């Protein structure tokens, strides 16, 4: 006799192909709307699920886990980032947590490169001019941006995404610099002609573009604080496709408004979906609605990883993408 199928609760709408496969494998409860669950709805979902499939919009803390009851055994996160889940509390209650690492590496690196180009070449300003119908024709000094070839790119966090961005930027002729917890092996550095900076302060002061590609942890909260942002050159550009909390957004906004930083390209924000209106009003800032992983291929692969983690767990084995407390 086969074992009973796991009861899986999904908190947001997922790509149709992912939802279809889940229905084939599990007793799955899918979300009918794409609105995030409320706190009470999440607690209720955890109480009736063997496996919860949350997303980055679902903040799961120790108090919520304490109300989950004894049924919940796995939180199979749909996404690589897990800073919205109290992993240590989950493990204390015997609940495993898995994620989907590596799936959106290229997608996010593509977006970081797109933001670098968009800000330095003033693409959104040109687009807005065309859409307004106010363009009167070419002019020699109109919308002058900057050439990215030869510019110094400082990558903050040289993991999978940082390295993928470095490969793209190197192909565009940018000079690659990086700050990381550990220096990379020579066989990774050399093809990129990458320069390692042990001192983040020293690197920041010398870069033309800073790209944030590190996770949000207690040690990276406001890593780019007001003091460090003031070290940037007035011609520098800041790009963030990682986590909004890594940058002191209020300080960044003040400096952009004052012309102390040339521009910024942001796909993530400190207030999540609540955007500082002063930031939104700036012409030298490109703001995107967290689109870094928004490709059909990437989101489908994320779902496939979630399914593999659940299926492996259901078969009595350790999920391949198990998150270990303290390792993130």
MARFI-494006 format. One line per field, with one value per residue: residue number from 1; z, x, y of N, C-alpha, C in turn. Coordinates in steps of 0.1 Angstrom, whole numbers, plus 2048, in hexadecimal, padded with zeros to 3 digits. Atoms other than C-alpha are relative to their C-alpha. Layout:
<sites>
pos	NUM|...
n.z	Z|...
n.x	X|...
n.y	Y|...
ca.z	Z|...
ca.x	X|...
ca.y	Y|...
c.z	Z|...
c.x	X|...
c.y	Y|...
</sites>
This chain:
<sites>
pos	1|2|3|4|5|6|7|8|9|10|11|12|13|14|15|16|17|18|19|20|21|22|23|24|25|26|27|28|29|30|31|32|33|34|35|36|37|38|39|40|41|42|43|44|45|46|47|48|49|50|51|52|53|54|55|56|57|58|59|60|61|62|63|64|65|66|67|68|69|70|71|72|73|74|75|76|77|78|79|80|81|82|83|84|85|86|87|88|89|90|91|92|93|94|95|96|97|98|99|100|101|102|103|104|105|106|107|108|109|110|111|112|113|114|115|116|117|118|119|120|121|122|123|124|125|126|127|128|129|130|131|132|133|134|135|136|137|138|139|140|141|142|143|144|145|146|147|148|149|150|151|152|153|154|155|156|157|158|159|160|161|162|163|164|165|166|167|168|169|170|171|172|173|174|175|176|177|178|179|180|181|182|183|184|185|186|187|188|189|190|191|192|193|194|195|196|197|198|199|200|201|202|203|204|205|206|207|208|209|210|211|212|213|214|215|216|217|218|219|220|221|222|223|224|225|226|227|228|229|230|231|232|233|234|235|236|237|238|239|240|241|242|243|244|245|246|247|248|249|250|251|252|253|254|255|256|257|258|259|260|261|262|263|264|265|266|267|268|269|270|271|272|273|274|275|276|277|278|279|280|281|282|283|284|285|286|287|288|289|290|291|292|293|294|295|296|297|298|299|300|301|302|303|304|305|306|307|308|309|310|311|312|313|314|315|316|317|318|319|320|321|322|323|324|325|326|327|328
n.z	800|801|7F5|803|806|7F7|802|803|802|808|7FB|80B|80D|806|80E|801|802|7F3|7F9|806|7FC|7F2|7FF|804|7F6|7F2|7FD|800|7FF|807|7FD|80B|803|7FF|7F4|7F5|7F5|7F4|7F5|7FB|80B|800|7F4|803|80A|7FA|7F7|808|80B|7FD|806|804|80B|7FF|809|7F8|7FA|7F4|7F5|7F7|7F5|7F6|7FA|80A|800|7F4|801|80B|7FD|802|80D|809|800|80A|807|80D|805|80E|801|7FA|7F3|7F5|7F5|7FC|7F8|7F4|802|7F3|7F9|807|7FD|7F2|7FF|808|80D|809|80A|80C|809|80E|803|80D|80B|806|800|80C|801|7F7|806|80C|7FC|7FB|80C|806|7F8|802|80D|800|7F8|806|80D|7FE|808|7FC|804|80E|802|7FB|80A|80B|7FD|7FE|80C|800|806|80C|809|7FA|7FD|7FC|7F1|7F9|7F9|800|7F6|7FF|805|7F5|802|7F8|7F3|7F5|7F9|7F3|7FD|7F1|7FE|80C|801|80D|808|802|80B|80D|804|804|80E|809|800|806|80F|804|7FE|7F3|7F8|7F5|7F2|7F7|7F2|7FD|7F3|803|80D|809|805|80C|80D|802|802|80B|80D|7FF|7FD|7F4|7F5|7F3|7F5|7F2|7FA|807|801|80A|80D|803|803|80D|80B|808|7FE|7F5|801|7F4|804|7F4|7FA|7F4|7F3|7F6|803|80C|7FF|802|803|807|7F7|804|800|80C|80C|802|806|80E|809|804|80D|7FE|801|7F7|805|7F6|804|7F5|7F5|7FD|7F2|801|802|7F9|80B|7FE|803|80F|806|7FD|808|80E|801|7FE|80B|7FB|807|80E|803|7F9|806|7F5|802|7F2|7F8|7F2|7FB|808|80B|7FD|805|7FC|80B|804|809|80C|808|805|80E|802|7F9|807|7F6|805|7F6|7FD|80D|802|803|808|80D|800|7FD|7F2|7F7|801|7F9|7F2|7FC|801|7F4|7F5|801|7FD|7F1|7F9|804|7F9|7F2|7FF|801|7F4|801|7FD|80C|805|7FD|7F1|7FB|7F3|7F8|7FE|80C|809
n.x	809|7F8|801|809|7F9|7FE|809|7F8|807|7F8|805|802|801|7F4|802|80A|7FA|7FB|80C|805|7F7|803|80D|7FE|7F7|804|80D|7FC|809|7FB|805|809|7FC|7F1|7FD|7F9|808|7FE|7F9|809|802|7F3|800|809|7FA|7F5|807|807|7F7|7F3|7F6|804|7F7|802|7F8|7FA|80A|806|7F6|804|7F7|800|80E|809|7FD|805|80E|802|804|7F6|800|7F7|7F3|7F7|803|7F8|801|800|7F6|7F3|7FF|808|7FF|80D|804|7F7|7FB|7FC|80C|806|7F9|803|80D|800|805|7F5|802|7F8|802|7FD|7F4|7F9|809|802|7F3|7FF|80A|7FD|7F4|805|807|7F6|7FA|809|801|7F4|801|80C|7FD|7F5|804|80C|80A|80E|803|803|80D|80B|801|807|80D|807|802|7F9|7F3|800|7F5|7F3|7F7|7F3|7FD|80C|7FF|7F2|7FD|7F2|7FB|7FD|7F3|7F5|804|7FD|80B|7FD|80A|800|806|7FC|805|804|805|7F5|7F7|807|800|7F2|7FD|807|7F9|7F3|802|802|7F4|7FE|7F6|807|7FB|80A|7FD|807|7FB|7F3|7FB|803|7F5|7FA|806|80C|7FC|7F7|807|808|7F6|807|7F7|806|7FD|804|806|80B|7FF|7F7|806|80C|7FB|7F9|808|80A|80D|801|80C|803|804|7FE|80D|803|7FE|7FD|7F4|801|80B|7FB|7F2|7FD|807|7FE|7F2|7FA|806|7F9|7F3|802|7FE|80C|804|802|80D|802|80A|803|80A|7FF|809|801|7FA|7F2|7FE|808|807|802|7F3|7FF|809|7FB|7F4|804|807|7F6|7F6|7F4|7FE|806|80C|802|80A|805|80B|804|801|800|80E|807|807|802|7F5|7FF|805|7F5|7F8|808|801|7F3|7FE|7F3|802|808|806|807|808|7FA|801|7F3|802|80D|801|808|7F7|7FB|80A|803|7F5|802|80B|7FB|7F8|809|806|7F5|7FE|80B|801|7F5|804|80A|7FA|7F8|7F2|7FD|802|7F3|7FD|803|7FA|7FB|7FF|7F2|7F8|805
n.y	7F4|7F4|7F7|7F5|7F4|7F4|7F4|7F5|7F3|7F6|7F3|7F6|807|804|803|80A|80D|804|804|80D|80B|802|807|80E|807|7FE|7FA|7F2|7F5|7F5|7F2|7FC|7F2|7FD|7F7|807|804|7F8|807|80A|80A|808|809|80B|809|808|80A|80B|805|808|7F8|7F2|7FA|7F1|7F8|7F5|7F7|807|7FE|80A|7FE|80A|800|807|80E|805|802|809|80E|80B|806|7FA|807|7FA|7F3|801|7F2|7FE|7F5|803|7F9|806|7F7|7FE|80B|803|80D|807|804|80C|80C|803|807|80C|7FD|7FE|7F5|801|7F5|804|7F9|801|801|7F3|7F9|7F9|7F6|7F4|7FA|7F9|7F4|7F6|7FA|7F7|7F4|7F8|7FA|7F7|7F4|7F9|7FB|7F8|806|7FC|7F2|800|806|7F7|7F6|805|803|7F3|7F9|7F3|800|7F7|804|802|7F4|805|800|804|80D|805|809|804|80D|809|806|7FA|7FB|809|806|806|80A|803|80E|807|80E|805|7F5|7F6|806|800|7F2|7FD|805|7F7|7F2|802|800|7F2|7F9|7FA|805|807|800|806|802|80D|805|807|7FE|80B|807|7F9|804|7F8|7F2|7FC|7FD|7F3|7F5|7FA|7FB|802|7F6|804|7F5|7FB|7F1|7FD|803|7F7|7F2|7FF|806|7F8|806|80A|809|808|80E|808|802|7F9|807|7F6|7FA|7F8|7F6|7F2|801|7F3|7F6|7F2|7FD|806|7FA|7F3|803|802|7F4|7FA|806|80F|805|80B|809|80A|80B|80A|7FD|7F2|7FD|7FE|7F2|7F6|7FA|7F2|7FA|801|7F7|7F3|7FD|7FF|7F3|7F6|801|805|80D|7FE|807|80D|809|808|80A|804|7F4|803|802|80A|7FA|7F2|7F9|7F3|7F8|7F7|808|803|7F3|7FC|804|808|80D|80A|808|80B|807|80D|808|807|80E|801|806|80C|80B|800|803|80E|808|7FF|809|80D|803|802|80E|80A|7FF|806|80E|807|801|80A|80D|803|7FC|7F2|7F8|7FC|7F1|7FD|7F4|802|7F3|7FA|801|7F6
ca.z	800|7F6|811|813|7FE|810|815|805|808|7EF|7FA|7D8|7B4|7A2|77D|770|766|78A|799|781|78B|7B0|7AC|79C|7B9|7D9|7EA|7E2|7EC|7D3|7D8|7C3|7C4|7C1|7E0|7FC|819|839|859|866|844|846|869|85E|840|855|86D|851|83B|83C|825|820|800|808|7F4|7FE|806|823|843|85A|87D|89D|8AB|88B|88C|8B0|8A5|888|89B|896|873|860|857|83A|82E|809|800|7DD|7D9|7E3|7FE|820|835|838|84B|86F|866|889|898|87D|884|8A9|8A3|88C|86C|84F|837|813|7F7|7D2|7CF|7AE|798|791|790|76B|76C|789|779|759|76C|77E|75D|74F|76C|767|743|749|763|752|72F|73D|72B|740|73A|715|717|72B|711|6F5|706|70F|6EB|6F3|6E0|6C5|6B5|6BA|6CA|6D0|6F6|6FE|718|71A|72E|735|724|73A|72A|740|75E|780|78D|7B2|7BA|7DE|7E3|7CA|7CC|7AF|7A4|7AA|794|779|779|777|758|747|751|747|724|723|72B|74F|768|783|7A8|7C5|7EA|7F9|81A|80A|7EC|7CE|7C0|7A5|78A|790|793|776|758|766|76D|78F|7AB|7CF|7EA|80E|818|80D|815|7FF|7E2|7E4|7E2|7C1|7AD|791|797|7B6|7B3|7D2|7CE|7F2|807|824|845|866|85B|83A|846|83A|82F|817|833|831|83A|81E|804|80A|7FF|7DC|7C0|7B5|793|7A2|79C|7B5|7AA|7C1|7B6|7D7|7F6|7FE|822|817|80F|825|80D|81E|81C|7F8|7F0|801|7EE|7CC|7D2|7DB|7BC|7D1|7BF|799|798|7A5|797|7B0|7AD|7D3|7EF|814|819|802|7EB|7FD|7E9|7F6|7E1|7E1|7D1|7B8|7AC|7A3|77D|783|794|783|799|791|7A3|7AE|78B|790|78E|778|75B|751|752|774|785|777|782|7A4|7A6|79A|7B6|7CF|7C2|7C4|7E8|7F2|7DF|7EE|811|80A|801|823|818|820|807|7F0|7F7|81D|82D|84C|868|86A|847|836
ca.x	800|80E|813|7F8|800|80D|7F5|806|7FA|807|805|806|7FD|819|81F|804|81C|829|806|7FB|819|812|7EE|7FB|813|803|7E2|7E8|7D5|7DB|7D6|7B8|7C3|7E6|7E2|7FA|7EC|7E5|7F7|7D8|7D4|7F9|7F5|7D6|7E8|805|7EC|7DC|7FB|816|829|826|833|837|847|85B|83B|833|845|845|852|856|833|822|835|82B|807|80C|805|816|80D|824|845|854|855|85F|866|85F|87F|8A3|8A1|895|899|873|872|87F|893|8A1|87E|872|88D|887|864|86F|865|87E|883|88E|893|89C|8C0|8D1|8B2|8B0|8D5|8D6|8B5|8BF|8E1|8D0|8BA|8D8|8E9|8CA|8C7|8EC|8E5|8C3|8D1|8F2|8E2|8C3|8AC|88C|890|891|873|85F|867|85B|83C|833|834|84B|869|872|88F|8B3|8CB|8F0|8EE|8CC|8CB|8F0|8F8|919|92C|92E|94D|96B|956|95F|944|945|931|926|921|933|91D|90B|8F9|917|92D|912|910|936|937|91D|92E|950|942|937|95A|955|970|966|96B|95B|958|94E|951|96D|983|97A|991|9AA|999|979|98A|9A2|98A|976|996|985|995|98D|989|98A|980|95D|963|981|96F|950|965|974|957|941|925|91C|906|8F7|8F6|8F9|8DC|8CB|8D8|8DE|901|8F7|8DA|8E2|904|903|8FA|8FC|921|92A|913|925|945|937|942|928|928|922|903|8F4|8E1|8CF|8BE|8C4|8B2|8A6|8B2|8D6|8D4|8CA|8AF|8A8|8CD|8CE|8B0|8BE|8DF|8CE|8B8|8D6|8EA|904|8FF|8F8|8DD|8CE|8BD|8A8|894|890|887|88B|865|85E|842|83F|854|861|84E|86D|880|865|866|88B|893|8B6|8A7|89A|881|874|85A|871|874|897|88A|86C|871|85B|878|885|864|85C|87E|877|857|869|882|866|856|877|87C|859|85A|87C|86F|850|866|877|897|8A7|89B|8B8|8B5|8B1|8B9|8CF|8CB|8E9|8F5|8E1
ca.y	800|822|83D|858|877|896|8B3|8D1|8F5|90F|933|945|93D|92B|925|90E|8F2|8F1|8F0|8D4|8BF|8C5|8B9|899|891|89F|8A8|8CD|8EB|907|92C|938|95D|96C|981|979|966|979|970|95D|94B|940|932|91F|911|905|8F4|8DF|8D8|8BD|8D4|8FA|90A|92F|94B|96A|97D|964|96F|951|958|944|94E|941|921|91C|91D|905|8E5|8C4|8BC|8D3|8C1|8D4|8F8|8F5|919|924|93A|93A|955|949|968|96A|949|943|925|91E|91E|907|8EE|8F0|8E5|8C9|8DB|8D9|8F6|8F3|90D|90F|91B|922|922|947|94F|958|96A|981|987|991|9AA|9B9|9BE|9CD|9E6|9F0|9F7|A08|A20|A29|A2D|A3E|A26|A2D|A52|A4C|A35|A4E|A69|A54|A49|A6D|A77|A94|A88|AA2|A90|A87|AA0|A9D|AA3|A93|A77|A72|A53|A41|A25|A07|9F8|9FF|A08|9F8|9E1|9D9|9B9|9B6|990|979|95A|94A|96A|981|96A|968|98E|991|97B|991|9B2|9A5|99E|9C2|9CD|9D7|9D3|9BA|9C0|9AE|9AC|98A|978|963|968|953|939|945|930|944|966|964|960|97E|992|998|9AC|9A2|9BC|9B1|9D4|9DD|A02|A03|9F3|A09|A29|A1F|A10|A1E|A05|9F1|9D3|9C3|99D|991|982|994|988|99A|9A1|9B0|9C6|9EA|9DE|9FC|A15|A3B|A3B|A23|A33|A54|A43|A3E|A55|A6E|A5D|A3A|A25|A0C|9ED|9D5|9B4|9A2|9AF|9D2|9D0|9D0|9F5|A11|A1D|A3E|A47|A3C|A51|A70|A6D|A67|A86|A9A|A8F|A7E|A5D|A5C|A42|A22|A03|9F0|9D0|9CC|9E4|9E7|9EB|9CE|9DA|9FC|A13|A34|A4E|A65|A49|A42|A67|A67|A67|A57|A38|A19|A06|9E3|9CD|9B1|9A2|993|96F|976|95F|942|92B|936|935|913|905|913|8FF|8E0|8E3|8E7|8C7|8B4|8C0|8B5|894|88B|893|87E|861|863|874|896|8B1|8B9|8DF|8DD|8FE|8FB|915|92C|923|93F
c.z	800|80C|7FC|7FB|80A|7FC|7FE|7FE|7FA|803|7F5|7F3|7FA|7F1|7FE|7FF|80E|808|7FB|806|80F|803|7FD|80C|80F|801|802|801|7FA|804|7F4|7FC|801|80B|80B|80B|80C|80B|805|7F5|800|80C|7FE|7F6|806|809|7F8|7F6|806|7FB|7FC|7F5|800|7F6|809|807|80D|80B|80B|80C|80B|806|7F7|800|80C|7FF|7F5|803|7FD|7F2|7F6|802|7F7|7FB|7F3|7F9|7F1|7FE|807|80D|80A|80C|806|809|80C|800|80D|808|7FA|804|80E|802|7F7|7F1|7F7|7F7|7F4|7F7|7F2|7FB|7F1|7F3|7F8|7FE|7F3|7FE|808|7FB|7F4|804|806|7F5|7F9|807|7FE|7F3|800|807|7F9|7F2|800|7F7|804|7FD|7F2|7FD|804|7F6|7F4|802|803|7F3|7FE|7F9|7F3|7F6|806|802|805|80F|808|807|800|80C|801|7F9|80B|7FE|807|80E|80B|807|80D|804|80F|802|7F3|800|7F2|7F7|7FE|7F5|7F2|7FB|7FB|7F2|7F6|7FF|7FA|7F1|7FB|801|80D|808|80D|80D|809|80E|804|80E|7FE|7F2|7F7|7FB|7F3|7F3|7FD|7FD|7F3|7F3|801|802|80C|80B|80D|809|80D|807|7F7|7FE|7F5|7F2|7FC|7FB|7F2|7F4|7F9|802|80B|7FE|80D|7FC|80C|807|80C|80C|80A|7FE|7F4|800|800|7FF|7F8|808|7FB|7FF|7F3|7F3|7FE|7FB|7F1|7F9|7FC|7F3|801|7FF|809|7FA|80A|7FA|80A|80A|803|80D|800|7FF|809|7F6|802|7FD|7F1|7F9|802|7F6|7F1|7FE|800|7F4|805|7FB|7F2|7FD|807|7F7|80A|7FC|80D|809|80E|806|7F8|7F4|803|7FC|805|7F5|7FB|7F7|7F3|7F6|7F9|7F1|7FE|807|7F8|80B|7F9|80B|803|7F5|7FE|7FC|7F7|7F2|801|804|80E|80A|7FF|806|80F|805|7FF|80B|80C|800|804|80F|807|7FD|807|80F|801|7FF|80C|800|803|7F3|7FB|803|80E|804|80F|808|802|7F4|7F5|805
c.x	809|7FC|7F6|808|800|7F5|809|7F8|80A|7FA|7FD|7FE|80E|7FE|7F7|806|804|7F4|7FA|808|7FE|7F3|802|807|7FB|7F1|803|7F5|806|7F9|7F7|803|80F|803|808|7F7|802|807|7F7|7FE|80D|800|7F6|805|80A|7F9|7FA|80A|80B|80C|7FA|80A|7FE|809|806|7F7|7FA|80B|7FB|80A|7FD|7F2|7F7|803|7FB|7F1|7FD|7FB|80B|800|80B|80E|80A|7FB|808|7FE|801|809|80C|801|7F6|800|7F2|7FB|80A|804|803|7F4|7F9|807|7FE|7F3|7FF|7FB|80C|7FD|809|7FE|804|80C|804|7F7|800|80D|802|7F6|803|80C|7FD|7FA|80A|807|7F7|7FE|80D|7FF|7F5|804|80B|7FD|7F3|7F4|7F2|7FD|7FD|7F3|7F5|7FE|7F9|7F1|7F7|7FC|807|80D|800|80B|80D|807|80D|803|7F4|803|80D|802|80F|802|804|80D|80B|7FC|803|7F3|804|7F4|800|7F9|803|7FC|7FC|7FC|80B|809|7F9|800|80E|803|7F9|807|80E|7FF|7FD|80C|801|80B|7F9|807|7F6|804|7F7|806|80E|804|7FD|80D|806|7F9|7F2|804|806|7F8|7F8|809|7FB|80A|7F8|803|7FB|7F9|7F4|801|80A|7FB|7F6|805|806|7F8|7F7|7F2|802|7F4|7FF|7FB|802|7F2|7FE|802|802|80D|800|7F5|807|810|805|7F8|804|80F|807|7FB|807|80E|800|804|7F3|7FB|7FC|7F1|7FF|7F5|7FE|7F5|800|7F5|800|807|80F|804|7F8|7F9|7FD|80D|802|7F8|805|80C|7FD|7F9|80A|80B|80D|803|7F9|7F3|7FF|7F7|7FC|7F5|7FA|801|7FF|7F2|7F8|7F9|7FC|80C|800|7FC|80B|809|7FA|800|80D|802|80D|7FF|7F7|7FA|7F8|7F9|805|7FF|80D|7FE|7F4|802|7F8|808|804|7F5|7FB|80A|7FF|7F6|805|809|7F8|7FA|80A|802|7F5|800|80B|7FD|7F5|805|809|80E|801|7FE|80E|804|7FC|808|804|801|80E|808|7FB|802
c.y	80C|809|80B|80C|80C|80B|80C|80C|80A|80E|80A|7F8|7FE|7FE|7F3|7F2|7FA|7FC|7F3|7F4|7FD|7F8|7F1|7F9|801|804|80F|809|80C|80D|804|80E|801|809|7F8|7FC|80A|7F8|7F4|7F5|7F7|7F6|7F5|7F6|7F7|7F5|7F4|7F9|7F7|808|80D|804|80F|807|80B|809|7FA|801|7F6|801|7F5|7FF|7F8|7F2|7F9|7FC|7F6|7F2|7F6|7FA|804|7FA|806|80D|800|80D|801|80D|7FC|807|7FB|80A|804|7F4|7FF|7F2|7F9|7FC|7F5|7F3|7FC|7F9|7F4|802|803|80C|7FE|80D|7FC|808|7FE|801|80D|808|808|80B|80D|807|808|80D|80A|807|80A|80D|808|808|80B|80D|808|806|808|7FB|804|80E|801|7FA|809|80C|7FC|7FD|80C|807|80D|800|808|7FC|7FF|80D|7FB|7FE|7FA|7F2|7F9|7F7|7FD|7F3|7F7|7F8|808|804|7F5|7FC|7F9|7F7|7FD|7F3|7F9|7F2|7FD|80C|80A|7FB|801|80F|804|7FB|809|80E|7FF|800|80E|809|808|7FA|7FA|801|7FA|800|7F4|7FC|7F9|803|7F4|7F9|806|7FC|806|80F|803|802|80D|80C|808|804|7FE|80B|7FB|80B|805|80F|804|7FE|80A|80D|801|7FB|80A|7FB|7F6|7F8|7F7|7F2|7F7|7FE|80A|7F7|80B|808|809|80B|80E|7FF|80C|80A|80E|803|7FA|806|80D|7FE|7FF|80D|806|7FB|7F1|7FD|7F4|7F8|7F5|7F6|7F5|802|80F|804|802|80E|808|809|80F|808|801|80B|80F|804|801|80E|80B|800|7FA|7F2|802|7FA|7F3|7F7|7F6|7F7|7FC|80C|7FD|7FF|7F6|807|80F|808|80F|80A|80A|7F9|7FE|80D|803|7FB|7F7|7F2|7F7|7F6|7F5|7F8|7F2|7F6|7F8|7F1|7FE|7FC|7F3|7F4|7FF|7FC|7F1|7F7|801|7F6|7F2|7FC|7FE|7F2|7F5|800|7F8|7F1|7F8|7FE|7F5|7F2|7FC|804|80F|808|805|80F|804|80C|7FD|80D|804|7FF|80A|80E
</sites>
